[in-house]
């Protein structure tokens, strides 16, 4: 069995974080078996390295290794891509085609963004995992394949199961062994190591001296949150390597490459500097939506308190900060005009339900408007290139396509 350091060197993995080492060691141990593996972790943490390790250290290493991004394949063609199709199976199927599970027979398939699979495809995948059988699109003939499946996702699978977006039985089949990779912000000591490696690579690529950081810049680099993880750090390193004339970078210069919300309008009231440390507009919007949801849930509670007690003054006093935060930019519903919320002490159950339902509808509408605005801005910014917009928004290309159709953008 190959040791940890040899594996990291072989696959170009930089870092000594304990959780990273644990994940790689688990991959090394599970590689000689045919057990299905689910790799979890945020986008950009390097999940694609784990299936490569597993394949290369297994008895399947001389057979095919195929990586499939499930989120990038349109829903209408994904079954054909994975399982193949017969001639005439659908419009445009002018010839029979082998799918990945047939081509990779004897090897390994890596299903990235597996949570993006449609439910109908999940049923087909479950059959492959259970008995190695699949049927081509447009065929009735059952075929067999001997494929080892490694899947990856950045989605909370328990939540996806609860929302009925992912089959629970498939989840347990895929996650016989689960390997979790830590986000970069939790790998403080590895951040500077990765920066130095990327800086050296870009110096060689662009034939220029290696960029370096002074002490303050190093501290700033290490303490940044990196919502884009290793991918973002690599992008930052490439930018400074190309754009900076002085090859020793100060903290003041580095700040320009670490996006924050300091230059945006205060749309969520007073927030601490800790909560202001977001790297992209997408993260800012997520924060706004999250805070908005919390405020609306608190407003529901406030409304129910008013319904139950009828004592407007007492409820207003006890919830002064909440009322100020929600209505700070509203000329009609100022805290001073909170009397408009006054309700009889003994409202009917039906009245209470209708009012809460109205708030729920308003919340959904507000969140939907924000989502439409985010998608529209991202498409404009990326010249309507869906692939780039989906990457910026942190969703799959297929999900973006569905949203565009849904909102008629």
N, C-alpha and C positions, 0 to 999 in steps of 0.2 A: 504494500500500500504506500502510495506516494505521501511524503510528509507535507506539512502545512506550508513551510517557506518555499519548498520546491514548486508547489502548486501555484502559489502567488506569483512567483517569478515567471513561471511558464505561461501564465495567463495575463501577465501585466497588471496584477492587482496591487495597488499601493495602500499601505496602512497597517497599523498594528492594534486597532480597536478590538477589544475583547469580544464584542458581539459580532463583529465582522469575522474574526477568526473562528468563532463558534459556528457561524453559518457555513464557512468554507470547510471546516472539519466535518460537519454533518454531510455536506455534499460528497466529500471524499469517501466517507463511510458507506453512504447509500449507493454510490456509483456502481459497484459490482453486482447489485441486485437489479431486478426489473420492476421495482416498486415505483408507482406513480408519485410525483413530487409536485407540490405547489409552492412557488416562490412568492413571497409577499413583501411589500415595501413601497414607499412613495415613488412617484415618477422621478427618474433620473438617478437612482441610487446604484444602478449597475446590476439589475436583476438578470440581464442577459448573460452574465458571466457564469452563473450557477449551472444552467443547462449545458453549457459548453464543457465545464469541468466534469459534470456527470457523464456526458457522452464520451469524452476522450479517455476517461478512466474506467470505462465499462468494456464488456466483451463485444459491444456493438461499435466500437470506435472505427472499424474499417468499413462499416456500412454508412448509409446516408444520414446526414443530420440536416433537418429542414426547420427553419424558424418561420413561423407564421404570425403576423400581426392581425389578430382577429378584429381589432377595431378599425382597421384600414380597408377591409373588404366589405363592399356593399352587401346588405342583408339578402338581396335577391340572388346573389351569386356565390355566397359563402359555402353552401352545401356542395355546389359543383366544384369549388376550389378544393375543399377538404376530401370529398368522397368520389369526385369524378362524375361524368355524365355520359349518356348514350347519345348517338346521333339522333337529332330530331326531338330531344327531350324538352327543348324550349326554343323560342325564336332565336335564331343565331347559332344554334348548336348544329353546325354543318358537319361535324365529325365527332366521333367518340373521343373522350379525353380521360386520362388517368388523373385521379386526385392525389393529394399529398399522402394520404394513408396507404395508397397502393404503391406509390413511388418510393416511399420510405420504408417499405417492408423489410424488417430485419434491423432497422436503425432507430433513430430517435426523432420525435417531433416536439418542437418547442412551441407551445401555444401562448403567445404573449397577449396581454389584455383579454384573458379568457372570459372575464365577466361581461364582455361586450357581445358574446355569442347570443343569437336569438334563441328563444326557448325551444323551438322546433329542432334547431341544430344541436342543442344540449341533449335532447333525447337520443339523437343519432350517436353523439359522442359517448354517451353513457353505455350504449350497446357495444361500442368498440372496447371500452374499458372492461366491461363485464365478460365478454367472450371473444373479442377480436373480430367481430363480424360487422360488415357494413354493406349497404346497397347503394349503387350508383343512382344518381338522379335519372329518372326515366327508365329504370331497369327493375326487374323483379328477382334478379339472381343475387343470392347472398354470397359475398366474397369474404375471404379471411385475410387478416393481416397480423403480423407480429411486430408491433411498434411499441416502443417505450415512450410514454407521454410525460413531459415536464411542462407545467403550466405556470403562468405568472400573472399577478394582478396588483394594482394599486388601490383596489376597491375594498371597503370593509365588507367581507363576504357574508357575515351574519346579518348585516343590514340589508344587503341585496336579497338574501333568502327571505327575510321578514317582509320585504316589499314584493316578494314573488317575482323577482327579476332573475333569480338564479335558483336552479333546482338543488334542494338539500341533499338528495341522494347522489347527485353528480359531485357536489362539493366534497362529500366524504370519500368518494372514489378517487378524486384528484388529490386530496390532501392526506393520503396515507402517511406521508412524511411532509411536514410543512417547514420551510426554511425562510426565516424572516431576516431581511437586511435592514440595518439601522439607517436613519436619515443622516446626512452629512453634518447637520448642526449638533448631533450627539457624538460626533467623532472629532472633538476639538484638536487633539494632537495630530490627527491625520491631515487636517486641512492644509497646513503649511507644506507638508510632504507632497501632497497632490499638486499644490501650486508650483512648487519647485520642479516637479516632473513635467508638468504641462509647459512651464516657462522654458525649460531646456528643449523640449520637443519643438516648440514654436520658434525658438531661436535658430534651431537647425533648419527648420522648414523654410523660414523667411530669410535665412542667412544674415542674422544680426546678433549683437551681443545679448546675452540672457538678461531679462528683466529681474530686478531684485527689489526687496522691500526693506525699508528701515524698520526700526523696532516698533514705532507707533503704528505703522501700516500693517505690520504683522499681527499686532494685537487686534486691530480693526478687522482684518481678514478672518481671524480665528473666531471672533465674537459675532460675526454676521449670521443671519438666520438661514440663508440658502433655501428658499422654498423650491428652487429648481434643482437642488442637490448637486451632485458631481457635474452634471451637464451644465449647470449654471456657472459653477466655478471654472470649468474649462473655457466657457464662453468669455468670462471676465478676463481670464489670463490671456486669451488670444487678443482681446481688444487692447489691453494695456501693452502687450508685446509689440503690437503694430503701431499704435498711436503715440506712445510716449517717447519723446526724444531722450530725456534723462533716464538712464537705465537703472537708477535707484529711485524707487517710488516712495513718496511720502504719504502719510495718512490723508492729508488734505487732497492730494491728487486722486488717491484711491476712492475717496468718497463719491467722486463723480461717476464711478462705475458700479456703485452699489445703490440701486434705486431705493428711495424711501417715499413717504407720502408728505414730506415736509413742504413741498411746493404745491400741494393741492388744497382746495378749499375745505374748511372744517365742516363736514357734512354730518358728522356724528357727534357733535357736541364736544365737550371737554374730554380728551383721552390722554392717558399717560404716555410718556415717550416710549415706554416698553411696548405698548400696543401699536405704536406708530411704525414699528420696524417691519415693513413689508417690502417685498422686492419687486412686485409688479402690480399694475393696475388691477389685474385679475384678483390678486390676494386682497387688495383694498376693497374691491366690490364684495368679495366673499365675507370680509369682516363687517361691512355695512349691512349685508343681508342677515348675517348671524345676529348682530346687535338689534336689527330691526325686528327680527322674529322674537327675540327675548323681550323687547319693549312691548310688543303687541301681546305676548303671553301675559306680561305683567299688567297690561291694560285690561285684559279680560278679567283678571283677578280683581282689579280695582273696580270694574263695573259690577261684578258680582257682589263685592263688599257694599257698594252703594245700594244695590237692589235689596240686600238683606237687612241693612241697617237704616237706610234713608237719611243718615246723619252726614250730610255733604261736608260740613265744616271739619268734622273729625277725620273723615277719610282723606280729605284734601290735605290736612295738616300732616297726617301720617305718611302720605305719599307725595309730599311736595317735590322732591327731586325727580321722581318719575314723571310727574305732570309737566314740570319745567322742561324736561328733556324731550318729551313727545311733542309738546305744543310750542316749543320755543320760537318757531318760525311761522306760527299760525295766528293771523290777526283775529280770527273768529273765536277759536277755542283757546283763548288765553286762560291761564290759571284763574284770573279774576272773573272770568265768565263761566267758571266750572258749574254754575247753577244749571246750565243747559243739560247737564247729565243727571240732574236730580230725578229720582224715580220714586214712586210711591213705596211705602215701607213694605207692602205685601203684594208685590207683583205676581202675576200668575206664572206658573211653570212654563207655559207656552210663550209668554212675553220674554222670559229669561232666555229660552232656547233660541228664539228668533234673533235676539240682539247679539248673542254670542256667535250665531251662524253668520250674521252680517259682518262681524269683525273677521271671521275666518275667511269670508269671501274677499274682503278688502285686503287681507294679508296676502292671499294667493295672487290677487291682481297686481299688488305692488311688487311681489317677487318676480312675477312674470314680466312686468314692464322692465325691471332691472336686467333680467336675463336677455330680453330682446335688445335692450340698449347695449349691453356688453358684446353680444354677437355682432350687431351692426357696426359698432366701433372697430371691432377686431377685423371684420371683413374689409372695411374701408382702409384701415391701417395697412393691411396686407394685400391691397389691390385685388380683393375678391378671390385670393388663392386660398382655397378651403384647407389645404394641408397645413399651411403656415398658421392660419387662423385657429384651427383645431389645436395645434401644438401650443399656441399662446394661451388659449382658453383652458388647456389642461383636460380636454375631452378627446374622444376618438373622432376620426374623420367621418365615420358613419353616423355617430351621434349628432355631429354638427349638421350633416346633410338632412337628418330627420328634423332637427330644430328649424332649419331654413324652410323646409316644406311646411312645417307646422305653423310657423309664424308668417309665412308668405313673404320672406325677405328677399 
